[in-house]
């Protein structure tokens, strides 16, 4: 008996749901026929995120160019250098990908979907009124020296010059001996007596080499910001298309000028004597 009642109750519940769904659809159709808009609940973003979106929109309106830079494995020091370098020429902002996407959507910028393809991982955005190629050349000149960590690869020759270290004699002497750095003790501190190459391109940084760099205040690794793309007044330019060979352009211009002078000299007609 109880089983039969449960089955009947389930059927009644199912029929009631179907009836309610049908009635709701009829109400919506009636509202639409009468020209009344049916508002659906929109997901609102928190106030702080809304402020960031609005700030991004203001920057997109103010500047004609922006560049996405890859922030992966970049220390905060690189961002600080970049901000100092771009000061007076533009603005550097850290904006989460989803919030920047929302700003692009709300402004309905041309080719916004192409930009979104590059909004992966950690990014930093540079806004400026420089053209895209000028911005790329500007950023390429930025080099940031940073401390080495074990496992990193040296990309240039590291030379320790003769100098006063201000280090006191002690166990540190064995570290210098490991790298065959000749030292002397004068005035109660260690002096490096002769220039020594302690690392070459391709060398992997070891804990001992890291310790040596830290003791001597050497920052052997040079990091450069990497552009993923530039966007200028609706045009999306990937990083590989932003390469400009200044020397080649300069040589082409010089050849063109020389050819023009040569052609002008050949077609000159002598003026009759007066």
C-alpha positions as CSV (number, residue, x, y, z in Angstrom):
1,X,0.0,0.0,0.0
2,X,2.7,2.5,1.0
3,X,4.7,1.6,-2.2
4,X,1.6,2.4,-4.3
5,X,1.1,5.7,-2.6
6,X,4.8,6.6,-3.1
7,X,4.5,5.9,-6.8
8,X,1.3,8.0,-7.1
9,X,3.0,10.9,-5.3
10,X,6.0,10.8,-7.7
11,X,3.7,10.8,-10.7
12,X,1.8,13.8,-9.2
13,X,5.1,15.6,-8.5
14,X,6.2,15.0,-12.1
15,X,2.9,16.1,-13.6
16,X,3.0,19.3,-11.4
17,X,6.5,20.2,-12.7
18,X,5.5,19.7,-16.3
19,X,2.4,21.9,-15.7
20,X,4.5,24.7,-14.0
21,X,7.0,24.6,-16.9
22,X,4.2,24.9,-19.4
23,X,2.6,27.8,-17.6
24,X,5.9,29.6,-17.3
25,X,6.5,29.3,-21.0
26,X,3.0,30.6,-21.7
27,X,3.6,33.6,-19.5
28,X,6.9,34.4,-21.3
29,X,5.3,34.1,-24.7
30,X,2.5,36.4,-23.6
31,X,5.0,39.0,-22.3
32,X,7.0,38.9,-25.6
33,X,3.8,39.3,-27.7
34,X,3.0,42.4,-25.7
35,X,6.5,43.8,-26.3
36,X,7.6,43.5,-22.7
37,X,11.3,42.5,-22.3
38,X,11.9,39.6,-20.0
39,X,15.0,40.4,-18.0
40,X,17.3,37.6,-17.1
41,X,19.5,37.8,-14.0
42,X,23.0,38.9,-15.0
43,X,26.0,37.9,-13.0
44,X,27.5,41.0,-11.4
45,X,31.2,41.3,-10.7
46,X,32.5,42.7,-7.3
47,X,33.1,46.4,-7.0
48,X,36.9,46.2,-7.0
49,X,36.9,44.1,-10.2
50,X,34.5,46.5,-11.8
51,X,36.9,49.4,-10.9
52,X,39.7,47.5,-12.6
53,X,37.6,46.9,-15.7
54,X,36.6,50.6,-15.9
55,X,40.3,51.6,-15.5
56,X,41.3,49.2,-18.3
57,X,38.6,50.7,-20.6
58,X,39.8,54.2,-19.8
59,X,43.4,53.2,-20.8
60,X,42.2,51.6,-24.0
61,X,40.4,54.8,-24.9
62,X,43.3,57.0,-24.0
63,X,46.1,55.1,-25.7
64,X,46.1,53.9,-29.3
65,X,48.6,51.0,-28.7
66,X,49.0,48.3,-26.1
67,X,51.3,45.4,-25.9
68,X,50.9,42.1,-24.0
69,X,54.1,41.0,-22.3
70,X,54.8,37.5,-21.0
71,X,55.2,37.7,-17.3
72,X,56.0,34.0,-16.8
73,X,59.1,33.4,-14.6
74,X,59.8,37.1,-14.5
75,X,60.7,38.6,-11.0
76,X,59.0,41.8,-9.8
77,X,62.3,43.6,-10.5
78,X,61.6,43.4,-14.2
79,X,58.2,45.1,-13.7
80,X,59.9,47.8,-11.7
81,X,62.5,48.4,-14.4
82,X,59.8,48.4,-17.1
83,X,57.7,51.0,-15.2
84,X,60.7,53.3,-14.8
85,X,61.6,53.0,-18.4
86,X,58.2,53.7,-19.8
87,X,57.4,56.6,-17.4
88,X,56.3,59.6,-19.4
89,X,55.7,57.5,-22.5
90,X,53.0,55.2,-21.3
91,X,51.5,53.1,-18.5
92,X,52.3,49.6,-17.3
93,X,49.4,47.6,-15.7
94,X,48.9,44.1,-14.2
95,X,45.4,43.1,-15.2
96,X,43.9,39.7,-14.9
97,X,43.1,38.1,-18.2
98,X,39.3,37.7,-17.5
99,X,39.0,41.3,-16.5
100,X,40.9,42.5,-19.5
101,X,38.7,40.3,-21.7
102,X,35.6,42.0,-20.2
103,X,37.0,45.5,-20.9
104,X,37.6,44.5,-24.5
105,X,34.1,43.1,-24.8
106,X,32.4,46.1,-23.3
107,X,34.3,48.5,-25.6
108,X,33.7,46.0,-28.5
109,X,37.2,46.7,-29.9
110,X,38.0,45.5,-33.4
111,X,39.7,42.1,-33.5
112,X,39.1,41.6,-29.8
113,X,38.8,37.8,-30.3
114,X,42.2,37.6,-31.8
115,X,43.7,39.4,-28.8
116,X,41.9,37.0,-26.4
117,X,43.8,34.1,-28.0
118,X,47.0,35.5,-26.4
119,X,45.4,36.1,-22.9
120,X,46.9,32.9,-21.5
121,X,49.2,32.6,-18.5
122,X,50.6,35.6,-16.7
123,X,50.7,38.9,-18.6
124,X,51.5,42.5,-18.1
125,X,50.1,45.2,-20.4
126,X,51.9,48.3,-21.6
127,X,49.7,51.1,-22.9
128,X,51.3,53.9,-25.0
129,X,50.8,56.2,-28.0
130,X,54.0,55.0,-29.6
131,X,53.4,52.9,-32.7
132,X,53.7,49.2,-32.3
133,X,57.2,48.9,-33.9
134,X,58.6,51.8,-32.0
135,X,57.3,50.2,-28.8
136,X,58.9,46.8,-29.7
137,X,62.3,48.4,-30.3
138,X,62.0,50.4,-27.1
139,X,61.2,47.3,-25.0
140,X,64.0,45.3,-26.7
141,X,66.5,47.7,-25.2
142,X,65.5,47.0,-21.7
143,X,67.8,44.6,-19.9
144,X,67.4,43.7,-16.3
145,X,70.3,42.1,-14.3
146,X,69.0,39.6,-11.7
147,X,70.5,37.2,-9.2
148,X,71.3,33.7,-10.4
149,X,69.6,30.7,-8.9
150,X,70.9,27.1,-9.0
151,X,69.9,25.4,-12.3
152,X,69.9,28.6,-14.4
153,X,72.0,28.8,-17.5
154,X,74.6,31.5,-18.0
155,X,74.3,33.3,-21.3
156,X,77.4,35.4,-21.3
157,X,81.0,35.3,-19.9
158,X,81.2,36.4,-16.3
159,X,84.5,38.0,-15.3
160,X,85.5,38.9,-11.8
161,X,87.8,41.9,-11.8
162,X,90.6,42.7,-9.4
163,X,88.9,44.5,-6.4
164,X,88.5,45.0,-2.7
165,X,85.7,42.7,-1.5
166,X,85.1,44.0,2.1
167,X,84.8,40.3,3.0
168,X,86.6,39.1,6.2
169,X,89.1,36.2,5.9
170,X,87.6,32.9,6.9
171,X,85.8,29.9,5.4
172,X,85.0,32.1,2.3
173,X,88.7,31.6,1.3
174,X,87.9,28.0,0.3
175,X,85.1,29.2,-2.0
176,X,87.5,31.5,-3.9
177,X,90.0,28.6,-4.1
178,X,87.4,26.4,-5.7
179,X,87.1,28.8,-8.6
180,X,90.8,29.5,-8.7
181,X,90.5,33.1,-7.8
182,X,93.8,34.5,-6.4
183,X,93.2,36.5,-3.3
184,X,95.2,38.5,-0.8
185,X,94.4,39.7,2.7
186,X,95.0,43.4,3.1
187,X,93.7,45.9,5.6
188,X,91.8,43.0,7.3
189,X,89.7,42.2,4.2
190,X,90.0,40.0,1.1
191,X,91.2,41.5,-2.1
192,X,90.9,39.7,-5.5
193,X,94.4,40.0,-7.0
194,X,93.7,39.1,-10.6
195,X,90.9,39.1,-13.2
196,X,89.3,35.7,-13.5
197,X,86.6,34.2,-15.7
198,X,84.3,32.2,-13.4
199,X,81.5,31.3,-15.9
200,X,81.0,31.0,-19.6
201,X,77.9,30.9,-21.9
202,X,76.1,27.6,-21.4
203,X,77.4,26.9,-17.9
204,X,74.7,25.8,-15.4
205,X,74.7,27.7,-12.1
206,X,75.6,25.5,-9.2
207,X,74.9,26.3,-5.5
208,X,78.6,27.1,-5.0
209,X,78.5,29.6,-8.0
210,X,75.4,31.1,-6.6
211,X,77.1,31.6,-3.3
212,X,80.1,33.3,-5.0
213,X,77.9,35.6,-7.0
214,X,76.0,36.6,-3.8
215,X,79.1,37.2,-1.8
216,X,80.5,39.5,-4.6
217,X,77.2,41.2,-5.4
218,X,77.2,40.0,-9.0
219,X,73.9,39.7,-10.9
220,X,74.9,37.5,-13.8
221,X,71.6,36.8,-15.4
222,X,70.1,39.4,-17.8
223,X,66.3,39.2,-18.4
224,X,64.5,41.0,-21.2
225,X,60.7,41.5,-21.3
226,X,59.1,39.4,-24.0
227,X,56.2,40.8,-26.1
228,X,53.5,38.4,-27.1
229,X,51.6,40.8,-29.4
230,X,51.0,44.5,-30.0
231,X,47.6,46.1,-30.8
232,X,47.4,49.4,-32.6
233,X,44.1,51.0,-33.6
234,X,42.4,47.7,-34.4
235,X,45.4,46.0,-35.9
236,X,46.8,42.9,-34.0
237,X,50.5,42.3,-34.6
238,X,52.1,39.1,-33.2
239,X,55.6,39.4,-31.8
240,X,57.2,37.6,-34.8
241,X,55.8,40.3,-37.1
242,X,57.3,43.1,-35.0
243,X,60.9,42.4,-35.9
244,X,62.5,45.5,-37.6
245,X,66.0,45.2,-39.1
246,X,67.1,48.8,-38.7
247,X,70.5,48.3,-40.4
248,X,68.9,46.7,-43.4
249,X,66.5,49.5,-43.8
250,X,69.3,52.0,-43.4
251,X,71.4,50.3,-46.1
252,X,68.4,50.1,-48.5
253,X,67.9,53.9,-48.1
254,X,71.5,54.6,-48.7
255,X,71.5,52.5,-51.8
256,X,68.4,54.2,-53.0
257,X,69.9,57.7,-52.5
258,X,73.1,56.6,-54.3
259,X,71.0,55.3,-57.2
260,X,69.0,58.5,-57.4
261,X,72.1,60.6,-57.5
262,X,73.6,58.4,-60.2
263,X,70.5,58.6,-62.3
264,X,70.2,62.4,-61.9
265,X,73.9,62.8,-63.0
266,X,73.3,60.7,-66.2
267,X,70.2,62.7,-67.4
268,X,71.6,66.2,-66.8
269,X,71.7,68.2,-70.1
270,X,74.4,70.9,-70.5
271,X,73.1,74.4,-70.6
272,X,74.1,76.5,-73.7
273,X,76.5,79.3,-73.0
274,X,74.9,82.7,-72.8
